[in-house]
Amino acid sequence: MKELIIKKIVDFKKRKDELEKLLANPEAVEFSSKIIDLGKEYREITDILEIADKYLLTFSRLEEAKDLFQSEEMEIRELAREEIKLQEEKQEFLLSELIKAFVPGDPLDDRSVFIEIRAAAGGEESALFAADLLRMYSRYAEKKGYKYKLVDYNSTDIGGFKEAVLEVHGNGAYSQFKHEIGVHRVQRVPETESSGRVHTSTITVAVMPEVEDVEVEINEDEIRVDTFGAAGAGGQHVQMTDSAVRITHIPTGIAVSCQDERSQIKNREKALKVLRSRLYTFFKMKQEKEIASKRKSQVGKGDRSEKIRTYNFPQNRITDHRIDLSVYNLSYILEGNMELIIEPLQLSLQEEFFKELN
């Protein structure tokens, strides 16, 4: 990895020199739009190289500290030990910042999202775990300063969810949740299990970026709209009027519903918004499957049948199978502290993508 980073830094320094010559050329003023683009690129490269210089500096300071650690004086060795630790931490942080800078950004990262959670294998226990994940996502969204709202749900009598759609609104929401796509497996003793036997259940998660009307066109003659009474937890009807709306896209068979608003018109608008996101994701995944190579960095980006994570309650362990990461603090993460899993995952996938670029 170090060699790849050094090579990239050298390439950026060469490009900076080229840009300086281009920007210093009086004839270039004639191409004002090009000047703006070149200036923008120059500023971006300059910012990256500032981080790179700090990163390279850590190597020389580490060597100095390691030399001092050979001293016969205990006090000097102790100071050197602290300096080694400090420089290694700086190096790790600056490396992650450089990788982020080198890897092209996802154009969808800044968007709001719809998170669709569905109970799969495991019956009632699966539905209860779906409720746990819904709560975890909601709390994490709150920690990140995003607004969130339960758009649609199908609840069970004992507090679980057969399915639920959570809207998370805020800049960067997609970047935080996009790697949740796939199958989530839970291993624990159900409350209804008298023998204390551990059960395995699963749920599926889909994450869909919010899209604009112009990005996905929905023809009125291709949809069917049904209305029904909105239901509360446990199946009770909270309204007597048929304000909830279900919209089915006939060509694909994709159906969405919304019942969080009291107005049928507002529910229809929200359901259409969710439908656009689902259709956008549907066609995007279809295209990616047709052209995607078998790159490791593609893992977890589109296949909902893929088991991505296991939540083991007896061991208080959560394991992300994509990067073989296990954290023994499951209860803490379920309280919304997902950065313990998300940040290592993001960095690992960025590293893999960076390696493939070189």
BALOBA-1460 file (C-alpha; in Angstrom, 3 decimals):
// residues 358
<rec num="1" residu="m" x="0.000" y="0.000" z="0.000"/>
<rec num="2" residu="k" x="2.823" y="2.428" z="0.879"/>
<rec num="3" residu="e" x="4.400" y="1.992" z="-2.566"/>
<rec num="4" residu="l" x="1.067" y="2.687" z="-4.293"/>
<rec num="5" residu="i" x="0.535" y="5.815" z="-2.202"/>
<rec num="6" residu="i" x="4.042" y="7.105" z="-2.957"/>
<rec num="7" residu="k" x="3.510" y="6.476" z="-6.684"/>
<rec num="8" residu="k" x="0.224" y="8.390" z="-6.577"/>
<rec num="9" residu="i" x="1.847" y="11.298" z="-4.727"/>
<rec num="10" residu="v" x="4.598" y="11.497" z="-7.375"/>
<rec num="11" residu="d" x="1.953" y="11.531" z="-10.118"/>
<rec num="12" residu="f" x="0.076" y="14.350" z="-8.394"/>
<rec num="13" residu="k" x="3.263" y="16.412" z="-7.996"/>
<rec num="14" residu="k" x="3.974" y="16.050" z="-11.721"/>
<rec num="15" residu="r" x="0.441" y="17.120" z="-12.532"/>
<rec num="16" residu="k" x="0.763" y="20.128" z="-10.208"/>
<rec num="17" residu="d" x="3.890" y="21.246" z="-12.080"/>
<rec num="18" residu="e" x="2.039" y="20.902" z="-15.391"/>
<rec num="19" residu="l" x="-0.885" y="22.947" z="-14.098"/>
<rec num="20" residu="e" x="1.391" y="25.704" z="-12.831"/>
<rec num="21" residu="k" x="2.910" y="26.046" z="-16.301"/>
<rec num="22" residu="l" x="-0.506" y="26.069" z="-17.977"/>
<rec num="23" residu="l" x="-1.909" y="28.658" z="-15.584"/>
<rec num="24" residu="a" x="1.163" y="30.853" z="-16.019"/>
<rec num="25" residu="n" x="0.719" y="30.875" z="-19.807"/>
<rec num="26" residu="p" x="-0.787" y="34.241" z="-20.924"/>
<rec num="27" residu="e" x="-2.322" y="32.603" z="-23.981"/>
<rec num="28" residu="a" x="-4.440" y="30.405" z="-21.731"/>
<rec num="29" residu="v" x="-6.438" y="33.457" z="-20.627"/>
<rec num="30" residu="e" x="-8.303" y="33.251" z="-23.927"/>
<rec num="31" residu="f" x="-9.898" y="30.017" z="-22.753"/>
<rec num="32" residu="s" x="-11.583" y="31.376" z="-19.624"/>
<rec num="33" residu="s" x="-13.776" y="28.311" z="-18.982"/>
<rec num="34" residu="k" x="-10.710" y="26.082" z="-19.218"/>
<rec num="35" residu="i" x="-8.844" y="28.362" z="-16.818"/>
<rec num="36" residu="i" x="-11.617" y="27.894" z="-14.236"/>
<rec num="37" residu="d" x="-11.414" y="24.101" z="-14.555"/>
<rec num="38" residu="l" x="-7.625" y="24.110" z="-14.361"/>
<rec num="39" residu="g" x="-7.701" y="26.379" z="-11.323"/>
<rec num="40" residu="k" x="-10.168" y="24.093" z="-9.581"/>
<rec num="41" residu="e" x="-8.015" y="21.040" z="-10.312"/>
<rec num="42" residu="y" x="-4.913" y="22.889" z="-9.088"/>
<rec num="43" residu="r" x="-6.561" y="23.774" z="-5.765"/>
<rec num="44" residu="e" x="-7.749" y="20.194" z="-5.258"/>
<rec num="45" residu="i" x="-4.294" y="18.759" z="-5.974"/>
<rec num="46" residu="t" x="-2.658" y="21.339" z="-3.701"/>
<rec num="47" residu="d" x="-4.952" y="20.312" z="-0.822"/>
<rec num="48" residu="i" x="-4.150" y="16.633" z="-1.404"/>
<rec num="49" residu="l" x="-0.410" y="17.285" z="-1.502"/>
<rec num="50" residu="e" x="-0.593" y="19.146" z="1.812"/>
<rec num="51" residu="i" x="-1.942" y="15.955" z="3.381"/>
<rec num="52" residu="a" x="0.678" y="13.945" z="1.473"/>
<rec num="53" residu="d" x="3.538" y="16.061" z="2.840"/>
<rec num="54" residu="k" x="2.310" y="15.499" z="6.392"/>
<rec num="55" residu="y" x="2.004" y="11.768" z="5.677"/>
<rec num="56" residu="l" x="5.557" y="11.538" z="4.307"/>
<rec num="57" residu="l" x="6.873" y="13.510" z="7.276"/>
<rec num="58" residu="t" x="5.621" y="10.841" z="9.676"/>
<rec num="59" residu="f" x="8.086" y="8.329" z="8.208"/>
<rec num="60" residu="s" x="11.172" y="10.423" z="8.971"/>
<rec num="61" residu="r" x="9.886" y="11.276" z="12.447"/>
<rec num="62" residu="l" x="9.168" y="7.625" z="13.112"/>
<rec num="63" residu="e" x="12.729" y="6.699" z="12.176"/>
<rec num="64" residu="e" x="14.086" y="9.412" z="14.470"/>
<rec num="65" residu="a" x="11.938" y="8.188" z="17.333"/>
<rec num="66" residu="k" x="12.993" y="4.576" z="16.765"/>
<rec num="67" residu="d" x="16.655" y="5.641" z="16.855"/>
<rec num="68" residu="l" x="16.067" y="7.427" z="20.157"/>
<rec num="69" residu="f" x="14.359" y="4.304" z="21.507"/>
<rec num="70" residu="q" x="17.747" y="2.572" z="21.358"/>
<rec num="71" residu="s" x="19.065" y="4.990" z="23.994"/>
<rec num="72" residu="e" x="20.337" y="3.565" z="27.269"/>
<rec num="73" residu="e" x="18.515" y="6.278" z="29.232"/>
<rec num="74" residu="m" x="15.102" y="5.151" z="30.428"/>
<rec num="75" residu="e" x="13.587" y="8.644" z="30.266"/>
<rec num="76" residu="i" x="14.608" y="9.133" z="26.618"/>
<rec num="77" residu="r" x="13.292" y="5.679" z="25.699"/>
<rec num="78" residu="e" x="9.949" y="6.492" z="27.294"/>
<rec num="79" residu="l" x="9.670" y="9.767" z="25.364"/>
<rec num="80" residu="a" x="10.609" y="7.938" z="22.184"/>
<rec num="81" residu="r" x="7.924" y="5.306" z="22.861"/>
<rec num="82" residu="e" x="5.267" y="8.032" z="23.141"/>
<rec num="83" residu="e" x="6.516" y="9.698" z="19.949"/>
<rec num="84" residu="i" x="6.394" y="6.388" z="18.034"/>
<rec num="85" residu="k" x="2.815" y="5.840" z="19.113"/>
<rec num="86" residu="l" x="1.874" y="9.408" z="18.156"/>
<rec num="87" residu="q" x="3.476" y="9.212" z="14.696"/>
<rec num="88" residu="e" x="1.944" y="5.804" z="13.970"/>
<rec num="89" residu="e" x="-1.521" y="7.156" z="14.821"/>
<rec num="90" residu="k" x="-0.920" y="10.214" z="12.626"/>
<rec num="91" residu="q" x="0.285" y="7.994" z="9.799"/>
<rec num="92" residu="e" x="-2.794" y="5.786" z="9.984"/>
<rec num="93" residu="f" x="-5.144" y="8.783" z="9.991"/>
<rec num="94" residu="l" x="-3.340" y="10.584" z="7.125"/>
<rec num="95" residu="l" x="-3.264" y="7.371" z="5.075"/>
<rec num="96" residu="s" x="-7.049" y="7.044" z="5.355"/>
<rec num="97" residu="e" x="-7.442" y="10.704" z="4.348"/>
<rec num="98" residu="l" x="-5.221" y="10.210" z="1.298"/>
<rec num="99" residu="i" x="-7.110" y="7.105" z="0.193"/>
<rec num="100" residu="k" x="-10.386" y="9.030" z="0.444"/>
<rec num="101" residu="a" x="-8.874" y="11.811" z="-1.664"/>
<rec num="102" residu="f" x="-7.543" y="9.396" z="-4.303"/>
<rec num="103" residu="v" x="-10.746" y="7.363" z="-4.699"/>
<rec num="104" residu="p" x="-13.384" y="8.993" z="-6.954"/>
<rec num="105" residu="g" x="-16.494" y="10.009" z="-5.063"/>
<rec num="106" residu="d" x="-19.867" y="8.369" z="-5.600"/>
<rec num="107" residu="p" x="-22.166" y="10.974" z="-7.219"/>
<rec num="108" residu="l" x="-25.053" y="9.618" z="-5.134"/>
<rec num="109" residu="d" x="-23.289" y="9.969" z="-1.771"/>
<rec num="110" residu="d" x="-24.807" y="13.346" z="-0.886"/>
<rec num="111" residu="r" x="-28.412" y="12.206" z="-1.352"/>
<rec num="112" residu="s" x="-31.131" y="11.342" z="1.123"/>
<rec num="113" residu="v" x="-32.225" y="7.702" z="1.233"/>
<rec num="114" residu="f" x="-35.063" y="5.280" z="1.762"/>
<rec num="115" residu="i" x="-34.112" y="2.208" z="3.802"/>
<rec num="116" residu="e" x="-36.360" y="-0.791" z="3.249"/>
<rec num="117" residu="i" x="-36.215" y="-3.495" z="5.930"/>
<rec num="118" residu="r" x="-37.986" y="-6.834" z="5.407"/>
<rec num="119" residu="a" x="-38.289" y="-9.838" z="7.711"/>
<rec num="120" residu="a" x="-37.099" y="-13.003" z="5.939"/>
<rec num="121" residu="a" x="-36.366" y="-16.397" z="7.514"/>
<rec num="122" residu="g" x="-37.342" y="-16.863" z="11.140"/>
<rec num="123" residu="g" x="-40.965" y="-15.798" z="11.443"/>
<rec num="124" residu="e" x="-41.781" y="-13.614" z="14.458"/>
<rec num="125" residu="e" x="-38.163" y="-13.554" z="15.608"/>
<rec num="126" residu="s" x="-37.143" y="-12.160" z="12.220"/>
<rec num="127" residu="a" x="-39.801" y="-9.446" z="12.537"/>
<rec num="128" residu="l" x="-38.528" y="-8.523" z="16.015"/>
<rec num="129" residu="f" x="-34.988" y="-8.227" z="14.688"/>
<rec num="130" residu="a" x="-36.263" y="-6.016" z="11.856"/>
<rec num="131" residu="a" x="-37.585" y="-3.692" z="14.579"/>
<rec num="132" residu="d" x="-34.150" y="-3.734" z="16.261"/>
<rec num="133" residu="l" x="-32.416" y="-2.705" z="13.038"/>
<rec num="134" residu="l" x="-35.019" y="-0.027" z="12.357"/>
<rec num="135" residu="r" x="-34.262" y="1.416" z="15.789"/>
<rec num="136" residu="m" x="-30.483" y="1.170" z="15.200"/>
<rec num="137" residu="y" x="-30.723" y="2.997" z="11.869"/>
<rec num="138" residu="s" x="-32.979" y="5.670" z="13.353"/>
<rec num="139" residu="r" x="-30.602" y="6.327" z="16.236"/>
<rec num="140" residu="y" x="-27.577" y="6.442" z="13.952"/>
<rec num="141" residu="a" x="-29.385" y="8.901" z="11.665"/>
<rec num="142" residu="e" x="-30.152" y="11.046" z="14.702"/>
<rec num="143" residu="k" x="-26.486" y="10.963" z="15.777"/>
<rec num="144" residu="k" x="-25.438" y="12.146" z="12.313"/>
<rec num="145" residu="g" x="-27.920" y="15.031" z="12.453"/>
<rec num="146" residu="y" x="-30.277" y="13.634" z="9.798"/>
<rec num="147" residu="k" x="-34.050" y="13.854" z="9.872"/>
<rec num="148" residu="y" x="-35.843" y="10.528" z="9.622"/>
<rec num="149" residu="k" x="-39.407" y="9.320" z="9.270"/>
<rec num="150" residu="l" x="-41.155" y="5.955" z="9.075"/>
<rec num="151" residu="v" x="-42.862" y="6.085" z="5.683"/>
<rec num="152" residu="d" x="-44.512" y="2.668" z="5.611"/>
<rec num="153" residu="y" x="-44.686" y="-0.396" z="7.852"/>
<rec num="154" residu="n" x="-46.397" y="-3.694" z="8.437"/>
<rec num="155" residu="s" x="-46.179" y="-4.419" z="12.142"/>
<rec num="156" residu="t" x="-46.825" y="-7.559" z="14.189"/>
<rec num="157" residu="d" x="-48.815" y="-7.982" z="17.391"/>
<rec num="158" residu="i" x="-45.722" y="-8.257" z="19.618"/>
<rec num="159" residu="g" x="-43.815" y="-5.230" z="18.324"/>
<rec num="160" residu="g" x="-41.971" y="-6.547" z="15.294"/>
<rec num="161" residu="f" x="-42.079" y="-5.451" z="11.656"/>
<rec num="162" residu="k" x="-42.694" y="-7.694" z="8.682"/>
<rec num="163" residu="e" x="-41.514" y="-4.756" z="6.607"/>
<rec num="164" residu="a" x="-40.734" y="-1.089" z="7.148"/>
<rec num="165" residu="v" x="-39.506" y="1.816" z="5.017"/>
<rec num="166" residu="l" x="-37.474" y="4.516" z="6.751"/>
<rec num="167" residu="e" x="-36.776" y="7.842" z="5.051"/>
<rec num="168" residu="v" x="-33.475" y="9.426" z="6.119"/>
<rec num="169" residu="h" x="-33.160" y="12.989" z="4.909"/>
<rec num="170" residu="g" x="-29.883" y="14.889" z="4.923"/>
<rec num="171" residu="n" x="-26.693" y="15.620" z="2.993"/>
<rec num="172" residu="g" x="-24.526" y="12.505" z="2.871"/>
<rec num="173" residu="a" x="-27.151" y="10.043" z="4.089"/>
<rec num="174" residu="y" x="-26.570" y="7.653" z="1.180"/>
<rec num="175" residu="s" x="-22.829" y="7.506" z="1.892"/>
<rec num="176" residu="q" x="-23.572" y="6.372" z="5.452"/>
<rec num="177" residu="f" x="-26.147" y="3.698" z="4.683"/>
<rec num="178" residu="k" x="-25.386" y="2.408" z="1.167"/>
<rec num="179" residu="h" x="-23.325" y="-0.556" z="2.367"/>
<rec num="180" residu="e" x="-26.215" y="-1.894" z="4.468"/>
<rec num="181" residu="i" x="-27.704" y="-3.559" z="1.367"/>
<rec num="182" residu="g" x="-27.970" y="-7.315" z="1.760"/>
<rec num="183" residu="v" x="-28.937" y="-10.033" z="4.216"/>
<rec num="184" residu="h" x="-28.483" y="-9.438" z="7.946"/>
<rec num="185" residu="r" x="-28.379" y="-12.569" z="10.116"/>
<rec num="186" residu="v" x="-29.196" y="-12.666" z="13.836"/>
<rec num="187" residu="q" x="-28.335" y="-15.461" z="16.270"/>
<rec num="188" residu="r" x="-30.019" y="-15.285" z="19.662"/>
<rec num="189" residu="v" x="-32.464" y="-16.968" z="22.015"/>
<rec num="190" residu="p" x="-35.992" y="-15.749" z="21.194"/>
<rec num="191" residu="e" x="-38.126" y="-14.447" z="24.060"/>
<rec num="192" residu="t" x="-40.661" y="-17.140" z="23.225"/>
<rec num="193" residu="e" x="-38.062" y="-19.957" z="23.403"/>
<rec num="194" residu="s" x="-38.408" y="-21.769" z="26.736"/>
<rec num="195" residu="s" x="-35.512" y="-24.203" z="26.206"/>
<rec num="196" residu="g" x="-32.926" y="-21.442" z="25.749"/>
<rec num="197" residu="r" x="-31.952" y="-22.677" z="22.288"/>
<rec num="198" residu="v" x="-30.260" y="-20.169" z="19.964"/>
<rec num="199" residu="h" x="-32.226" y="-19.477" z="16.772"/>
<rec num="200" residu="t" x="-30.909" y="-18.052" z="13.496"/>
<rec num="201" residu="s" x="-33.094" y="-15.564" z="11.618"/>
<rec num="202" residu="t" x="-32.517" y="-13.193" z="8.735"/>
<rec num="203" residu="i" x="-33.821" y="-9.931" z="7.326"/>
<rec num="204" residu="t" x="-33.055" y="-8.144" z="4.058"/>
<rec num="205" residu="v" x="-32.156" y="-4.481" z="3.708"/>
<rec num="206" residu="a" x="-32.374" y="-2.329" z="0.590"/>
<rec num="207" residu="v" x="-31.026" y="1.242" z="0.478"/>
<rec num="208" residu="m" x="-32.361" y="3.522" z="-2.258"/>
<rec num="209" residu="p" x="-31.115" y="7.059" z="-2.986"/>
<rec num="210" residu="e" x="-33.793" y="9.711" z="-3.311"/>
<rec num="211" residu="v" x="-34.178" y="10.749" z="-6.960"/>
<rec num="212" residu="e" x="-35.787" y="13.654" z="-8.757"/>
<rec num="213" residu="d" x="-38.791" y="13.460" z="-11.081"/>
<rec num="214" residu="v" x="-36.607" y="14.124" z="-14.127"/>
<rec num="215" residu="e" x="-34.340" y="11.146" z="-13.354"/>
<rec num="216" residu="v" x="-37.114" y="8.561" z="-13.406"/>
<rec num="217" residu="e" x="-40.211" y="9.153" z="-15.500"/>
<rec num="218" residu="i" x="-43.338" y="7.346" z="-14.334"/>
<rec num="219" residu="n" x="-46.214" y="7.159" z="-16.812"/>
<rec num="220" residu="e" x="-49.668" y="7.267" z="-15.257"/>
<rec num="221" residu="d" x="-50.876" y="4.459" z="-17.517"/>
<rec num="222" residu="e" x="-48.138" y="2.175" z="-16.128"/>
<rec num="223" residu="i" x="-49.206" y="2.394" z="-12.476"/>
<rec num="224" residu="r" x="-52.123" y="1.118" z="-10.408"/>
<rec num="225" residu="v" x="-53.158" y="3.077" z="-7.310"/>
<rec num="226" residu="d" x="-55.016" y="1.393" z="-4.426"/>
<rec num="227" residu="t" x="-56.133" y="2.956" z="-1.152"/>
<rec num="228" residu="f" x="-56.619" y="1.321" z="2.236"/>
<rec num="229" residu="g" x="-56.964" y="2.177" z="5.915"/>
<rec num="230" residu="a" x="-53.736" y="3.099" z="7.700"/>
<rec num="231" residu="a" x="-52.817" y="0.715" z="10.514"/>
<rec num="232" residu="g" x="-51.019" y="1.333" z="13.769"/>
<rec num="233" residu="a" x="-48.792" y="-0.975" z="15.791"/>
<rec num="234" residu="g" x="-50.325" y="-4.382" z="16.270"/>
<rec num="235" residu="g" x="-52.658" y="-3.897" z="13.333"/>
<rec num="236" residu="q" x="-55.124" y="-1.451" z="14.890"/>
<rec num="237" residu="h" x="-56.684" y="1.014" z="12.465"/>
<rec num="238" residu="v" x="-55.762" y="4.516" z="13.531"/>
<rec num="239" residu="q" x="-58.002" y="6.158" z="10.924"/>
<rec num="240" residu="m" x="-61.391" y="5.231" z="9.544"/>
<rec num="241" residu="t" x="-60.719" y="6.814" z="6.148"/>
<rec num="242" residu="d" x="-58.742" y="5.066" z="3.412"/>
<rec num="243" residu="s" x="-55.831" y="7.523" z="3.526"/>
<rec num="244" residu="a" x="-53.021" y="5.003" z="2.968"/>
<rec num="245" residu="v" x="-51.898" y="4.521" z="-0.630"/>
<rec num="246" residu="r" x="-50.314" y="1.603" z="-2.477"/>
<rec num="247" residu="i" x="-48.852" y="2.200" z="-5.953"/>
<rec num="248" residu="t" x="-47.885" y="-0.691" z="-8.226"/>
<rec num="249" residu="h" x="-45.603" y="-0.189" z="-11.223"/>
<rec num="250" residu="i" x="-47.160" y="-2.652" z="-13.674"/>
<rec num="251" residu="p" x="-44.156" y="-3.254" z="-16.027"/>
<rec num="252" residu="t" x="-41.814" y="-4.275" z="-13.179"/>
<rec num="253" residu="g" x="-44.329" y="-5.410" z="-10.564"/>
<rec num="254" residu="i" x="-42.694" y="-3.140" z="-7.979"/>
<rec num="255" residu="a" x="-45.208" y="-1.980" z="-5.373"/>
<rec num="256" residu="v" x="-44.808" y="0.628" z="-2.646"/>
<rec num="257" residu="s" x="-47.168" y="2.019" z="-0.052"/>
<rec num="258" residu="c" x="-47.263" y="4.995" z="2.268"/>
<rec num="259" residu="q" x="-49.399" y="5.612" z="5.335"/>
<rec num="260" residu="d" x="-47.516" y="8.118" z="7.472"/>
<rec num="261" residu="e" x="-49.569" y="11.145" z="6.344"/>
<rec num="262" residu="r" x="-53.228" y="11.807" z="7.172"/>
<rec num="263" residu="s" x="-53.889" y="13.053" z="3.659"/>
<rec num="264" residu="q" x="-54.351" y="10.569" z="0.822"/>
<rec num="265" residu="i" x="-52.845" y="13.107" z="-1.589"/>
<rec num="266" residu="k" x="-49.699" y="13.478" z="0.529"/>
<rec num="267" residu="n" x="-49.383" y="9.724" z="0.901"/>
<rec num="268" residu="r" x="-49.660" y="9.375" z="-2.874"/>
<rec num="269" residu="e" x="-46.888" y="11.949" z="-3.382"/>
<rec num="270" residu="k" x="-44.639" y="10.175" z="-0.860"/>
<rec num="271" residu="a" x="-45.373" y="6.756" z="-2.376"/>
<rec num="272" residu="l" x="-44.421" y="8.084" z="-5.821"/>
<rec num="273" residu="k" x="-41.159" y="9.396" z="-4.378"/>
<rec num="274" residu="v" x="-40.354" y="5.985" z="-2.913"/>
<rec num="275" residu="l" x="-41.357" y="4.299" z="-6.176"/>
<rec num="276" residu="r" x="-38.972" y="6.522" z="-8.163"/>
<rec num="277" residu="s" x="-36.137" y="5.559" z="-5.832"/>
<rec num="278" residu="r" x="-36.963" y="1.869" z="-6.115"/>
<rec num="279" residu="l" x="-37.183" y="2.017" z="-9.912"/>
<rec num="280" residu="y" x="-33.917" y="3.967" z="-10.106"/>
<rec num="281" residu="t" x="-32.208" y="1.349" z="-7.940"/>
<rec num="282" residu="f" x="-33.824" y="-1.505" z="-9.870"/>
<rec num="283" residu="f" x="-32.568" y="-0.313" z="-13.253"/>
<rec num="284" residu="k" x="-29.183" y="0.733" z="-11.859"/>
<rec num="285" residu="m" x="-28.626" y="-2.726" z="-10.374"/>
<rec num="286" residu="k" x="-29.720" y="-4.344" z="-13.616"/>
<rec num="287" residu="q" x="-27.203" y="-2.269" z="-15.551"/>
<rec num="288" residu="e" x="-24.403" y="-2.977" z="-13.054"/>
<rec num="289" residu="k" x="-25.012" y="-6.720" z="-13.250"/>
<rec num="290" residu="e" x="-24.670" y="-6.572" z="-17.024"/>
<rec num="291" residu="i" x="-21.366" y="-4.686" z="-17.052"/>
<rec num="292" residu="a" x="-19.785" y="-5.292" z="-13.627"/>
<rec num="293" residu="s" x="-16.557" y="-7.231" z="-13.308"/>
<rec num="294" residu="k" x="-15.868" y="-9.488" z="-10.337"/>
<rec num="295" residu="r" x="-14.064" y="-6.819" z="-8.364"/>
<rec num="296" residu="k" x="-13.972" y="-7.314" z="-4.608"/>
<rec num="297" residu="s" x="-14.864" y="-3.654" z="-4.138"/>
<rec num="298" residu="q" x="-18.252" y="-4.379" z="-5.690"/>
<rec num="299" residu="v" x="-19.162" y="-6.650" z="-2.782"/>
<rec num="300" residu="g" x="-22.300" y="-5.501" z="-1.012"/>
<rec num="301" residu="k" x="-23.304" y="-2.943" z="-3.606"/>
<rec num="302" residu="g" x="-26.271" y="-4.611" z="-5.164"/>
<rec num="303" residu="d" x="-26.972" y="-8.215" z="-4.273"/>
<rec num="304" residu="r" x="-29.676" y="-8.431" z="-1.637"/>
<rec num="305" residu="s" x="-29.243" y="-12.208" z="-1.414"/>
<rec num="306" residu="e" x="-25.755" y="-11.764" z="-0.002"/>
<rec num="307" residu="k" x="-25.193" y="-12.302" z="3.735"/>
<rec num="308" residu="i" x="-23.229" y="-9.248" z="4.792"/>
<rec num="309" residu="r" x="-23.391" y="-9.271" z="8.578"/>
<rec num="310" residu="t" x="-24.080" y="-11.502" z="11.582"/>
<rec num="311" residu="y" x="-25.368" y="-10.282" z="14.952"/>
<rec num="312" residu="n" x="-24.505" y="-12.904" z="17.585"/>
<rec num="313" residu="f" x="-26.200" y="-12.056" z="20.883"/>
<rec num="314" residu="p" x="-24.767" y="-14.878" z="23.080"/>
<rec num="315" residu="q" x="-21.241" y="-13.676" z="22.212"/>
<rec num="316" residu="n" x="-22.168" y="-9.954" z="22.135"/>
<rec num="317" residu="r" x="-20.492" y="-9.973" z="18.713"/>
<rec num="318" residu="i" x="-21.203" y="-8.337" z="15.368"/>
<rec num="319" residu="t" x="-19.289" y="-9.594" z="12.317"/>
<rec num="320" residu="d" x="-19.125" y="-7.955" z="8.912"/>
<rec num="321" residu="h" x="-18.307" y="-10.772" z="6.498"/>
<rec num="322" residu="r" x="-17.163" y="-8.508" z="3.661"/>
<rec num="323" residu="i" x="-14.040" y="-7.404" z="5.510"/>
<rec num="324" residu="d" x="-13.891" y="-10.190" z="8.109"/>
<rec num="325" residu="l" x="-14.331" y="-7.686" z="10.947"/>
<rec num="326" residu="s" x="-15.692" y="-8.730" z="14.354"/>
<rec num="327" residu="v" x="-16.551" y="-6.250" z="17.102"/>
<rec num="328" residu="y" x="-17.475" y="-7.552" z="20.544"/>
<rec num="329" residu="n" x="-19.785" y="-4.708" z="21.465"/>
<rec num="330" residu="l" x="-23.059" y="-5.660" z="19.812"/>
<rec num="331" residu="s" x="-25.385" y="-4.035" z="22.332"/>
<rec num="332" residu="y" x="-23.522" y="-0.714" z="22.014"/>
<rec num="333" residu="i" x="-23.724" y="-0.755" z="18.203"/>
<rec num="334" residu="l" x="-27.458" y="-1.558" z="18.260"/>
<rec num="335" residu="e" x="-27.920" y="1.662" z="20.243"/>
<rec num="336" residu="g" x="-26.968" y="3.548" z="17.079"/>
<rec num="337" residu="n" x="-23.171" y="3.607" z="17.380"/>
<rec num="338" residu="m" x="-22.716" y="2.180" z="13.895"/>
<rec num="339" residu="e" x="-19.500" y="4.069" z="13.171"/>
<rec num="340" residu="l" x="-17.613" y="1.157" z="14.784"/>
<rec num="341" residu="i" x="-18.674" y="-0.941" z="11.791"/>
<rec num="342" residu="i" x="-19.272" y="1.632" z="9.042"/>
<rec num="343" residu="e" x="-15.936" y="3.466" z="9.201"/>
<rec num="344" residu="p" x="-13.674" y="0.359" z="8.950"/>
<rec num="345" residu="l" x="-15.908" y="-0.965" z="6.147"/>
<rec num="346" residu="q" x="-15.734" y="2.288" z="4.177"/>
<rec num="347" residu="l" x="-11.952" y="2.480" z="4.538"/>
<rec num="348" residu="s" x="-11.455" y="-1.160" z="3.524"/>
<rec num="349" residu="l" x="-13.587" y="-0.799" z="0.396"/>
<rec num="350" residu="q" x="-11.815" y="2.452" z="-0.495"/>
<rec num="351" residu="e" x="-8.451" y="0.695" z="-0.136"/>
<rec num="352" residu="e" x="-9.549" y="-2.130" z="-2.432"/>
<rec num="353" residu="f" x="-10.850" y="0.344" z="-5.010"/>
<rec num="354" residu="f" x="-7.623" y="2.347" z="-4.781"/>
<rec num="355" residu="k" x="-5.520" y="-0.769" z="-5.416"/>
<rec num="356" residu="e" x="-7.555" y="-1.522" z="-8.528"/>
<rec num="357" residu="l" x="-6.972" y="1.996" z="-9.853"/>
<rec num="358" residu="n" x="-3.227" y="1.449" z="-9.924"/>
